[in-house]
Amino acid sequence: MNKKLIIALSCVAVLAVAFGIWMLVDREAYIAVFRPNWSRDFVSIAVLPIRR
C-alpha cells in the first residue's frame, strides 16, 4: 500500500476516535450534534428544493 494513503487513513482514524470520545464525554455537544430537530431541518432544506 501507498505510504501517503496509510498516513491519511491513520489521521482519519485518530480524528474519528477523538470525535467519539468527545461525544461520550460531552453530553451537551452530543445532543447539539444529534438533535432530531437539527437533522429534520437539514433534511427539509435538502429535500424541499428537489420536490419543487
Backbone atoms as SQL, in Angstrom:
CREATE TABLE atoms (id INTEGER PRIMARY KEY, chain TEXT, resi INTEGER, resn TEXT, atom TEXT, x REAL, y REAL, z REAL);
INSERT INTO atoms VALUES
  (1, 'A', 1, 'MET', 'N', 0.829, -1.209, 0.000),
  (2, 'A', 1, 'MET', 'CA', 0.000, 0.000, 0.000),
  (3, 'A', 1, 'MET', 'C', 0.865, 1.261, 0.000),
  (4, 'A', 2, 'ASN', 'N', 0.271, 2.318, -0.483),
  (5, 'A', 2, 'ASN', 'CA', 0.971, 3.598, -0.567),
  (6, 'A', 2, 'ASN', 'C', 1.182, 4.178, 0.830),
  (7, 'A', 3, 'LYS', 'N', 2.368, 4.762, 1.048),
  (8, 'A', 3, 'LYS', 'CA', 2.677, 5.311, 2.374),
  (9, 'A', 3, 'LYS', 'C', 1.781, 6.506, 2.711),
  (10, 'A', 4, 'LYS', 'N', 1.524, 7.367, 1.727),
  (11, 'A', 4, 'LYS', 'CA', 0.659, 8.534, 1.951),
  (12, 'A', 4, 'LYS', 'C', -0.771, 8.101, 2.284),
  (13, 'A', 5, 'LEU', 'N', -1.245, 7.044, 1.633),
  (14, 'A', 5, 'LEU', 'CA', -2.592, 6.532, 1.895),
  (15, 'A', 5, 'LEU', 'C', -2.708, 6.031, 3.332),
  (16, 'A', 6, 'ILE', 'N', -1.675, 5.306, 3.788),
  (17, 'A', 6, 'ILE', 'CA', -1.663, 4.790, 5.165),
  (18, 'A', 6, 'ILE', 'C', -1.692, 5.948, 6.161),
  (19, 'A', 7, 'ILE', 'N', -0.898, 6.996, 5.904),
  (20, 'A', 7, 'ILE', 'CA', -0.860, 8.164, 6.784),
  (21, 'A', 7, 'ILE', 'C', -2.225, 8.841, 6.821),
  (22, 'A', 8, 'ALA', 'N', -2.856, 9.011, 5.648),
  (23, 'A', 8, 'ALA', 'CA', -4.169, 9.652, 5.568),
  (24, 'A', 8, 'ALA', 'C', -5.216, 8.838, 6.339),
  (25, 'A', 9, 'LEU', 'N', -5.207, 7.517, 6.165),
  (26, 'A', 9, 'LEU', 'CA', -6.163, 6.651, 6.855),
  (27, 'A', 9, 'LEU', 'C', -5.973, 6.695, 8.364),
  (28, 'A', 10, 'SER', 'N', -4.710, 6.714, 8.805),
  (29, 'A', 10, 'SER', 'CA', -4.446, 6.767, 10.246),
  (30, 'A', 10, 'SER', 'C', -4.910, 8.101, 10.827),
  (31, 'A', 11, 'CYS', 'N', -4.733, 9.197, 10.077),
  (32, 'A', 11, 'CYS', 'CA', -5.208, 10.513, 10.524),
  (33, 'A', 11, 'CYS', 'C', -6.730, 10.513, 10.676),
  (34, 'A', 12, 'VAL', 'N', -7.419, 9.950, 9.687),
  (35, 'A', 12, 'VAL', 'CA', -8.889, 9.864, 9.735),
  (36, 'A', 12, 'VAL', 'C', -9.329, 9.021, 10.933),
  (37, 'A', 13, 'ALA', 'N', -8.634, 7.910, 11.176),
  (38, 'A', 13, 'ALA', 'CA', -8.974, 7.033, 12.304),
  (39, 'A', 13, 'ALA', 'C', -8.792, 7.756, 13.631),
  (40, 'A', 14, 'VAL', 'N', -7.693, 8.497, 13.768),
  (41, 'A', 14, 'VAL', 'CA', -7.429, 9.253, 15.008),
  (42, 'A', 14, 'VAL', 'C', -8.515, 10.301, 15.228),
  (43, 'A', 15, 'LEU', 'N', -8.889, 11.019, 14.148),
  (44, 'A', 15, 'LEU', 'CA', -9.939, 12.034, 14.257),
  (45, 'A', 15, 'LEU', 'C', -11.277, 11.404, 14.659),
  (46, 'A', 16, 'ALA', 'N', -11.605, 10.261, 14.065),
  (47, 'A', 16, 'ALA', 'CA', -12.865, 9.579, 14.368),
  (48, 'A', 16, 'ALA', 'C', -12.904, 9.140, 15.836),
  (49, 'A', 17, 'VAL', 'N', -11.800, 8.605, 16.330),
  (50, 'A', 17, 'VAL', 'CA', -11.726, 8.163, 17.728),
  (51, 'A', 17, 'VAL', 'C', -11.850, 9.366, 18.669),
  (52, 'A', 18, 'ALA', 'N', -11.133, 10.447, 18.345),
  (53, 'A', 18, 'ALA', 'CA', -11.186, 11.660, 19.175),
  (54, 'A', 18, 'ALA', 'C', -12.612, 12.219, 19.218),
  (55, 'A', 19, 'PHE', 'N', -13.280, 12.234, 18.058),
  (56, 'A', 19, 'PHE', 'CA', -14.664, 12.720, 17.981),
  (57, 'A', 19, 'PHE', 'C', -15.586, 11.838, 18.820),
  (58, 'A', 20, 'GLY', 'N', -15.410, 10.533, 18.732),
  (59, 'A', 20, 'GLY', 'CA', -16.219, 9.591, 19.505),
  (60, 'A', 20, 'GLY', 'C', -16.050, 9.785, 21.002),
  (61, 'A', 21, 'ILE', 'N', -14.799, 9.960, 21.447),
  (62, 'A', 21, 'ILE', 'CA', -14.527, 10.183, 22.870),
  (63, 'A', 21, 'ILE', 'C', -15.163, 11.494, 23.324),
  (64, 'A', 22, 'TRP', 'N', -15.025, 12.550, 22.486),
  (65, 'A', 22, 'TRP', 'CA', -15.607, 13.854, 22.816),
  (66, 'A', 22, 'TRP', 'C', -17.123, 13.744, 22.956),
  (67, 'A', 23, 'MET', 'N', -17.771, 12.994, 22.066),
  (68, 'A', 23, 'MET', 'CA', -19.220, 12.818, 22.126),
  (69, 'A', 23, 'MET', 'C', -19.621, 12.051, 23.394),
  (70, 'A', 24, 'LEU', 'N', -18.813, 11.081, 23.792),
  (71, 'A', 24, 'LEU', 'CA', -19.106, 10.324, 25.015),
  (72, 'A', 24, 'LEU', 'C', -18.938, 11.204, 26.250),
  (73, 'A', 25, 'VAL', 'N', -17.907, 12.054, 26.248),
  (74, 'A', 25, 'VAL', 'CA', -17.603, 12.887, 27.412),
  (75, 'A', 25, 'VAL', 'C', -18.582, 14.049, 27.527),
  (76, 'A', 26, 'ASP', 'N', -18.817, 14.741, 26.395),
  (77, 'A', 26, 'ASP', 'CA', -19.601, 15.978, 26.423),
  (78, 'A', 26, 'ASP', 'C', -21.025, 15.704, 25.944),
  (79, 'A', 27, 'ARG', 'N', -21.938, 15.500, 26.889),
  (80, 'A', 27, 'ARG', 'CA', -23.330, 15.169, 26.553),
  (81, 'A', 27, 'ARG', 'C', -24.026, 16.301, 25.805),
  (82, 'A', 28, 'GLU', 'N', -23.756, 17.552, 26.199),
  (83, 'A', 28, 'GLU', 'CA', -24.431, 18.681, 25.554),
  (84, 'A', 28, 'GLU', 'C', -24.029, 18.801, 24.089),
  (85, 'A', 29, 'ALA', 'N', -22.775, 18.554, 23.805),
  (86, 'A', 29, 'ALA', 'CA', -22.307, 18.584, 22.419),
  (87, 'A', 29, 'ALA', 'C', -22.965, 17.454, 21.622),
  (88, 'A', 30, 'TYR', 'N', -23.069, 16.292, 22.256),
  (89, 'A', 30, 'TYR', 'CA', -23.718, 15.143, 21.610),
  (90, 'A', 30, 'TYR', 'C', -25.160, 15.475, 21.250),
  (91, 'A', 31, 'ILE', 'N', -25.880, 16.091, 22.197),
  (92, 'A', 31, 'ILE', 'CA', -27.288, 16.457, 21.959),
  (93, 'A', 31, 'ILE', 'C', -27.376, 17.507, 20.857),
  (94, 'A', 32, 'ALA', 'N', -26.441, 18.475, 20.875),
  (95, 'A', 32, 'ALA', 'CA', -26.452, 19.540, 19.873),
  (96, 'A', 32, 'ALA', 'C', -26.202, 18.985, 18.472),
  (97, 'A', 33, 'VAL', 'N', -25.309, 17.992, 18.363),
  (98, 'A', 33, 'VAL', 'CA', -24.972, 17.429, 17.050),
  (99, 'A', 33, 'VAL', 'C', -26.070, 16.494, 16.561),
  (100, 'A', 34, 'PHE', 'N', -26.565, 15.631, 17.441),
  (101, 'A', 34, 'PHE', 'CA', -27.527, 14.605, 17.038),
  (102, 'A', 34, 'PHE', 'C', -28.952, 14.940, 17.475),
  (103, 'A', 35, 'ARG', 'N', -29.260, 16.247, 17.520),
  (104, 'A', 35, 'ARG', 'CA', -30.605, 16.688, 17.895),
  (105, 'A', 35, 'ARG', 'C', -31.581, 16.377, 16.753),
  (106, 'A', 36, 'PRO', 'N', -32.732, 15.766, 17.033),
  (107, 'A', 36, 'PRO', 'CA', -33.678, 15.422, 15.961),
  (108, 'A', 36, 'PRO', 'C', -34.134, 16.635, 15.156),
  (109, 'A', 37, 'ASN', 'N', -34.358, 17.771, 15.823),
  (110, 'A', 37, 'ASN', 'CA', -34.827, 18.973, 15.123),
  (111, 'A', 37, 'ASN', 'C', -33.829, 19.417, 14.060),
  (112, 'A', 38, 'TRP', 'N', -32.541, 19.386, 14.432),
  (113, 'A', 38, 'TRP', 'CA', -31.489, 19.822, 13.512),
  (114, 'A', 38, 'TRP', 'C', -31.474, 18.940, 12.272),
  (115, 'A', 39, 'SER', 'N', -31.531, 17.616, 12.477),
  (116, 'A', 39, 'SER', 'CA', -31.483, 16.697, 11.339),
  (117, 'A', 39, 'SER', 'C', -32.747, 16.834, 10.486),
  (118, 'A', 40, 'ARG', 'N', -33.891, 17.073, 11.128),
  (119, 'A', 40, 'ARG', 'CA', -35.138, 17.247, 10.378),
  (120, 'A', 40, 'ARG', 'C', -35.071, 18.514, 9.537),
  (121, 'A', 41, 'ASP', 'N', -34.545, 19.601, 10.121),
  (122, 'A', 41, 'ASP', 'CA', -34.380, 20.852, 9.369),
  (123, 'A', 41, 'ASP', 'C', -33.461, 20.640, 8.176),
  (124, 'A', 42, 'PHE', 'N', -32.370, 19.917, 8.408),
  (125, 'A', 42, 'PHE', 'CA', -31.397, 19.663, 7.348),
  (126, 'A', 42, 'PHE', 'C', -32.028, 18.874, 6.211),
  (127, 'A', 43, 'VAL', 'N', -32.813, 17.858, 6.580),
  (128, 'A', 43, 'VAL', 'CA', -33.478, 17.030, 5.562),
  (129, 'A', 43, 'VAL', 'C', -34.478, 17.870, 4.771),
  (130, 'A', 44, 'SER', 'N', -35.248, 18.707, 5.474),
  (131, 'A', 44, 'SER', 'CA', -36.250, 19.536, 4.786),
  (132, 'A', 44, 'SER', 'C', -35.576, 20.539, 3.853),
  (133, 'A', 45, 'ILE', 'N', -34.436, 21.112, 4.289),
  (134, 'A', 45, 'ILE', 'CA', -33.688, 22.051, 3.435),
  (135, 'A', 45, 'ILE', 'C', -33.152, 21.323, 2.202),
  (136, 'A', 46, 'ALA', 'N', -32.700, 20.088, 2.392),
  (137, 'A', 46, 'ALA', 'CA', -32.110, 19.329, 1.285),
  (138, 'A', 46, 'ALA', 'C', -33.177, 18.818, 0.317),
  (139, 'A', 47, 'VAL', 'N', -34.357, 18.429, 0.856),
  (140, 'A', 47, 'VAL', 'CA', -35.367, 17.740, 0.039),
  (141, 'A', 47, 'VAL', 'C', -36.334, 18.710, -0.640),
  (142, 'A', 48, 'LEU', 'N', -36.737, 19.771, 0.057),
  (143, 'A', 48, 'LEU', 'CA', -37.760, 20.673, -0.484),
  (144, 'A', 48, 'LEU', 'C', -37.411, 21.267, -1.857),
  (145, 'A', 49, 'PRO', 'N', -36.182, 21.766, -2.076),
  (146, 'A', 49, 'PRO', 'CA', -35.868, 22.294, -3.420),
  (147, 'A', 49, 'PRO', 'C', -35.980, 21.231, -4.521),
  (148, 'A', 50, 'ILE', 'N', -35.699, 19.955, -4.176),
  (149, 'A', 50, 'ILE', 'CA', -35.762, 18.873, -5.174),
  (150, 'A', 50, 'ILE', 'C', -37.220, 18.588, -5.535),
  (151, 'A', 51, 'ARG', 'N', -38.123, 18.624, -4.538),
  (152, 'A', 51, 'ARG', 'CA', -39.540, 18.319, -4.775),
  (153, 'A', 51, 'ARG', 'C', -40.208, 19.308, -5.717),
  (154, 'A', 52, 'ARG', 'N', -39.813, 20.588, -5.650),
  (155, 'A', 52, 'ARG', 'CA', -40.474, 21.613, -6.450),
  (156, 'A', 52, 'ARG', 'C', -40.250, 21.511, -7.922);
